[in-house]
Amino acid sequence: MAENDENYSAYLTANLEEYKGKWIILCDEHVIASGDDIKDIVKKAQTECPHKKFLLARVPEEGTMIL
């Protein structure tokens, strides 16, 4: 399975309660960065997961997530 597929599957199945309303980045199926500023968390992800694909997503505050 491709890296992004694994990160996407992790996003769909993880308990992301603590990240409600935040942007998150998953790499190797783990949240490696979160926050309100996309630029900041992308920089962190590029440092922590160089040469790997990562998934950037926003965790909904409440309600149903439409994919």
Buried (B, 14 or more C-beta within 10 A) or exposed (E): EEBEEBBBBBBEEBEBEEBEEBBBBBBEBEBBBBBEEEEEBBEBBBEBBEEEEBBBBEBEEEEEEEE
